[in-house]
């Protein structure tokens, strides 16, 4: 996030209950501002940057 000039919080969830509450059926998942933006694949750093730029 610092690469993009953003401040924010990053949290890694490993508890299956927490993951299911976020409506992610396939891991890995990425949630930005409460919205699932990726699920079911491991994103590369550049892919995450592109999502955060949008």
N, CA, C and O atoms as CSV, one atom per row, in Angstrom:
chain,resi,resn,atom,element,x,y,z
A,1,UNK,N,N,0.819,-1.179,0.000
A,1,UNK,CA,C,0.000,0.000,0.000
A,1,UNK,C,C,0.866,1.247,0.000
A,1,UNK,O,O,0.512,2.255,-0.611
A,2,UNK,N,N,1.987,1.183,0.675
A,2,UNK,CA,C,2.878,2.334,0.691
A,2,UNK,C,C,3.396,2.635,-0.712
A,2,UNK,O,O,3.650,3.793,-1.044
A,3,UNK,N,N,3.556,1.589,-1.547
A,3,UNK,CA,C,4.003,1.783,-2.931
A,3,UNK,C,C,3.051,2.687,-3.702
A,3,UNK,O,O,3.457,3.369,-4.643
A,4,UNK,N,N,1.783,2.691,-3.300
A,4,UNK,CA,C,0.768,3.472,-4.002
A,4,UNK,C,C,0.438,4.776,-3.289
A,4,UNK,O,O,-0.408,5.541,-3.751
A,5,UNK,N,N,1.105,5.033,-2.164
A,5,UNK,CA,C,0.836,6.250,-1.409
A,5,UNK,C,C,-0.440,6.170,-0.599
A,5,UNK,O,O,-1.024,7.203,-0.271
A,6,UNK,N,N,-0.887,4.970,-0.267
A,6,UNK,CA,C,-2.111,4.774,0.510
A,6,UNK,C,C,-1.775,4.411,1.941
A,6,UNK,O,O,-0.759,3.774,2.220
A,7,UNK,N,N,-2.642,4.826,2.832
A,7,UNK,CA,C,-2.599,4.350,4.211
A,7,UNK,C,C,-3.767,3.393,4.352
A,7,UNK,O,O,-4.820,3.607,3.751
A,8,UNK,N,N,-3.599,2.374,5.115
A,8,UNK,CA,C,-4.700,1.440,5.290
A,8,UNK,C,C,-4.306,0.307,6.194
A,8,UNK,O,O,-3.196,0.252,6.722
A,9,UNK,N,N,-5.234,-0.583,6.354
A,9,UNK,CA,C,-5.031,-1.729,7.223
A,9,UNK,C,C,-5.098,-3.002,6.398
A,9,UNK,O,O,-5.994,-3.172,5.572
A,10,UNK,N,N,-4.159,-3.881,6.623
A,10,UNK,CA,C,-4.155,-5.179,5.960
A,10,UNK,C,C,-4.322,-6.237,7.039
A,10,UNK,O,O,-3.611,-6.236,8.044
A,11,UNK,N,N,-5.264,-7.133,6.818
A,11,UNK,CA,C,-5.534,-8.186,7.785
A,11,UNK,C,C,-5.555,-9.530,7.077
A,11,UNK,O,O,-6.198,-9.687,6.039
A,12,UNK,N,N,-4.858,-10.484,7.638
A,12,UNK,CA,C,-4.863,-11.839,7.097
A,12,UNK,C,C,-5.811,-12.682,7.941
A,12,UNK,O,O,-5.608,-12.843,9.144
A,13,UNK,N,N,-6.833,-13.209,7.311
A,13,UNK,CA,C,-7.800,-14.055,8.010
A,13,UNK,C,C,-7.486,-15.512,7.723
A,13,UNK,O,O,-7.363,-15.910,6.565
A,14,UNK,N,N,-7.359,-16.296,8.763
A,14,UNK,CA,C,-7.121,-17.725,8.593
A,14,UNK,C,C,-8.246,-18.551,9.199
A,14,UNK,O,O,-8.334,-19.756,8.964
A,15,UNK,N,N,-9.101,-17.907,9.976
A,15,UNK,CA,C,-10.231,-18.580,10.605
A,15,UNK,C,C,-11.332,-18.815,9.573
A,15,UNK,O,O,-11.835,-17.862,8.978
A,16,UNK,N,N,-11.704,-20.061,9.359
A,16,UNK,CA,C,-12.684,-20.400,8.322
A,16,UNK,C,C,-14.014,-19.680,8.528
A,16,UNK,O,O,-14.673,-19.319,7.553
A,17,UNK,N,N,-14.414,-19.468,9.760
A,17,UNK,CA,C,-15.672,-18.765,10.041
A,17,UNK,C,C,-15.608,-17.322,9.540
A,17,UNK,O,O,-16.556,-16.832,8.926
A,18,UNK,N,N,-14.502,-16.651,9.800
A,18,UNK,CA,C,-14.323,-15.272,9.323
A,18,UNK,C,C,-14.351,-15.212,7.804
A,18,UNK,O,O,-14.944,-14.305,7.220
A,19,UNK,N,N,-13.712,-16.173,7.177
A,19,UNK,CA,C,-13.662,-16.208,5.715
A,19,UNK,C,C,-15.062,-16.420,5.144
A,19,UNK,O,O,-15.449,-15.757,4.182
A,20,UNK,N,N,-15.811,-17.333,5.731
A,20,UNK,CA,C,-17.171,-17.609,5.251
A,20,UNK,C,C,-18.097,-16.417,5.472
A,20,UNK,O,O,-18.983,-16.166,4.655
A,21,UNK,N,N,-17.905,-15.687,6.554
A,21,UNK,CA,C,-18.722,-14.497,6.827
A,21,UNK,C,C,-18.509,-13.423,5.769
A,21,UNK,O,O,-19.389,-12.594,5.536
A,22,UNK,N,N,-17.359,-13.436,5.137
A,22,UNK,CA,C,-17.054,-12.453,4.087
A,22,UNK,C,C,-17.554,-12.917,2.726
A,22,UNK,O,O,-17.323,-12.245,1.720
A,23,UNK,N,N,-18.235,-14.056,2.684
A,23,UNK,CA,C,-18.804,-14.610,1.461
A,23,UNK,C,C,-17.728,-14.980,0.439
A,23,UNK,O,O,-17.905,-14.804,-0.766
A,24,UNK,N,N,-16.616,-15.494,0.947
A,24,UNK,CA,C,-15.558,-16.003,0.076
A,24,UNK,C,C,-15.658,-17.519,0.104
A,24,UNK,O,O,-15.447,-18.146,1.142
A,25,UNK,N,N,-15.980,-18.101,-1.041
A,25,UNK,CA,C,-16.152,-19.551,-1.087
A,25,UNK,C,C,-14.858,-20.272,-1.458
A,25,UNK,O,O,-14.681,-21.441,-1.117
A,26,UNK,N,N,-13.963,-19.592,-2.145
A,26,UNK,CA,C,-12.673,-20.169,-2.527
A,26,UNK,C,C,-11.563,-19.257,-2.044
A,26,UNK,O,O,-11.600,-18.050,-2.283
A,27,UNK,N,N,-10.578,-19.822,-1.368
A,27,UNK,CA,C,-9.459,-19.000,-0.930
A,27,UNK,C,C,-8.370,-19.056,-1.992
A,27,UNK,O,O,-8.300,-20.045,-2.722
A,28,UNK,N,N,-7.599,-18.137,-2.102
A,28,UNK,CA,C,-7.390,-16.886,-1.392
A,28,UNK,C,C,-8.420,-15.865,-1.854
A,28,UNK,O,O,-8.969,-15.961,-2.951
A,29,UNK,N,N,-8.666,-14.895,-0.998
A,29,UNK,CA,C,-9.611,-13.849,-1.343
A,29,UNK,C,C,-9.064,-12.491,-0.959
A,29,UNK,O,O,-8.224,-12.375,-0.068
A,30,UNK,N,N,-9.544,-11.475,-1.634
A,30,UNK,CA,C,-9.141,-10.104,-1.340
A,30,UNK,C,C,-10.392,-9.257,-1.214
A,30,UNK,O,O,-11.241,-9.243,-2.105
A,31,UNK,N,N,-10.499,-8.549,-0.092
A,31,UNK,CA,C,-11.628,-7.663,0.164
A,31,UNK,C,C,-11.089,-6.254,0.295
A,31,UNK,O,O,-10.146,-6.013,1.049
A,32,UNK,N,N,-11.681,-5.323,-0.436
A,32,UNK,CA,C,-11.300,-3.922,-0.360
A,32,UNK,C,C,-12.548,-3.125,-0.014
A,32,UNK,O,O,-13.554,-3.198,-0.719
A,33,UNK,N,N,-12.481,-2.368,1.067
A,33,UNK,CA,C,-13.610,-1.555,1.530
A,33,UNK,C,C,-14.886,-2.379,1.671
A,33,UNK,O,O,-15.970,-1.927,1.305
A,34,UNK,N,N,-14.747,-3.592,2.204
A,34,UNK,CA,C,-15.900,-4.441,2.467
A,34,UNK,C,C,-16.454,-5.179,1.267
A,34,UNK,O,O,-17.465,-5.871,1.388
A,35,UNK,N,N,-15.819,-5.051,0.103
A,35,UNK,CA,C,-16.299,-5.704,-1.118
A,35,UNK,C,C,-15.280,-6.751,-1.582
A,35,UNK,O,O,-14.087,-6.463,-1.676
A,36,UNK,N,N,-15.758,-7.964,-1.870
A,36,UNK,CA,C,-14.876,-9.008,-2.386
A,36,UNK,C,C,-14.483,-8.631,-3.812
A,36,UNK,O,O,-15.338,-8.512,-4.690
A,37,UNK,N,N,-13.182,-8.446,-4.033
A,37,UNK,CA,C,-12.703,-8.061,-5.363
A,37,UNK,C,C,-11.952,-9.194,-6.051
A,37,UNK,O,O,-11.683,-9.126,-7.250
A,38,UNK,N,N,-11.616,-10.228,-5.299
A,38,UNK,CA,C,-10.961,-11.400,-5.875
A,38,UNK,C,C,-11.202,-12.588,-4.963
A,38,UNK,O,O,-11.202,-12.462,-3.739
A,39,UNK,N,N,-11.408,-13.741,-5.578
A,39,UNK,CA,C,-11.615,-14.964,-4.820
A,39,UNK,C,C,-11.164,-16.151,-5.656
A,39,UNK,O,O,-11.423,-16.213,-6.858
A,40,UNK,N,N,-10.486,-17.093,-5.009
A,40,UNK,CA,C,-10.131,-18.325,-5.681
A,40,UNK,C,C,-8.802,-18.343,-6.394
A,40,UNK,O,O,-8.489,-19.306,-7.095
A,41,UNK,N,N,-8.007,-17.288,-6.230
A,41,UNK,CA,C,-6.683,-17.316,-6.853
A,41,UNK,C,C,-5.715,-16.479,-6.031
A,41,UNK,O,O,-6.111,-15.542,-5.338
A,42,UNK,N,N,-4.462,-16.830,-6.121
A,42,UNK,CA,C,-3.417,-16.066,-5.450
A,42,UNK,C,C,-2.979,-14.969,-6.412
A,42,UNK,O,O,-2.460,-15.239,-7.494
A,43,UNK,N,N,-3.199,-13.741,-5.997
A,43,UNK,CA,C,-2.862,-12.601,-6.845
A,43,UNK,C,C,-1.383,-12.260,-6.743
A,43,UNK,O,O,-0.766,-12.409,-5.688
A,44,UNK,N,N,-0.836,-11.807,-7.841
A,44,UNK,CA,C,0.532,-11.295,-7.848
A,44,UNK,C,C,0.505,-9.862,-7.327
A,44,UNK,O,O,-0.533,-9.201,-7.351
A,45,UNK,N,N,1.648,-9.395,-6.859
A,45,UNK,CA,C,1.755,-8.038,-6.307
A,45,UNK,C,C,1.225,-6.996,-7.291
A,45,UNK,O,O,0.507,-6.079,-6.893
A,46,UNK,N,N,1.569,-7.126,-8.553
A,46,UNK,CA,C,1.127,-6.154,-9.560
A,46,UNK,C,C,-0.395,-6.198,-9.746
A,46,UNK,O,O,-1.014,-5.160,-9.983
A,47,UNK,N,N,-0.998,-7.371,-9.642
A,47,UNK,CA,C,-2.451,-7.483,-9.760
A,47,UNK,C,C,-3.141,-6.782,-8.592
A,47,UNK,O,O,-4.164,-6.121,-8.773
A,48,UNK,N,N,-2.580,-6.929,-7.402
A,48,UNK,CA,C,-3.155,-6.260,-6.227
A,48,UNK,C,C,-3.029,-4.748,-6.373
A,48,UNK,O,O,-3.964,-4.010,-6.063
A,49,UNK,N,N,-1.872,-4.291,-6.844
A,49,UNK,CA,C,-1.691,-2.847,-7.063
A,49,UNK,C,C,-2.740,-2.311,-8.034
A,49,UNK,O,O,-3.305,-1.240,-7.814
A,50,UNK,N,N,-2.997,-3.051,-9.099
A,50,UNK,CA,C,-3.983,-2.606,-10.104
A,50,UNK,C,C,-5.374,-2.510,-9.485
A,50,UNK,O,O,-6.110,-1.562,-9.757
A,51,UNK,N,N,-5.731,-3.474,-8.664
A,51,UNK,CA,C,-7.041,-3.437,-7.988
A,51,UNK,C,C,-7.135,-2.227,-7.076
A,51,UNK,O,O,-8.162,-1.549,-7.048
A,52,UNK,N,N,-6.069,-1.949,-6.328
A,52,UNK,CA,C,-6.089,-0.832,-5.393
A,52,UNK,C,C,-6.080,0.526,-6.102
A,52,UNK,O,O,-6.565,1.513,-5.549
A,53,UNK,N,N,-5.540,0.582,-7.308
A,53,UNK,CA,C,-5.544,1.827,-8.078
A,53,UNK,C,C,-6.940,2.186,-8.574
A,53,UNK,O,O,-7.265,3.362,-8.739
A,54,UNK,N,N,-7.753,1.178,-8.807
A,54,UNK,CA,C,-9.090,1.393,-9.396
A,54,UNK,C,C,-10.016,2.117,-8.447
A,54,UNK,O,O,-11.171,2.374,-8.788
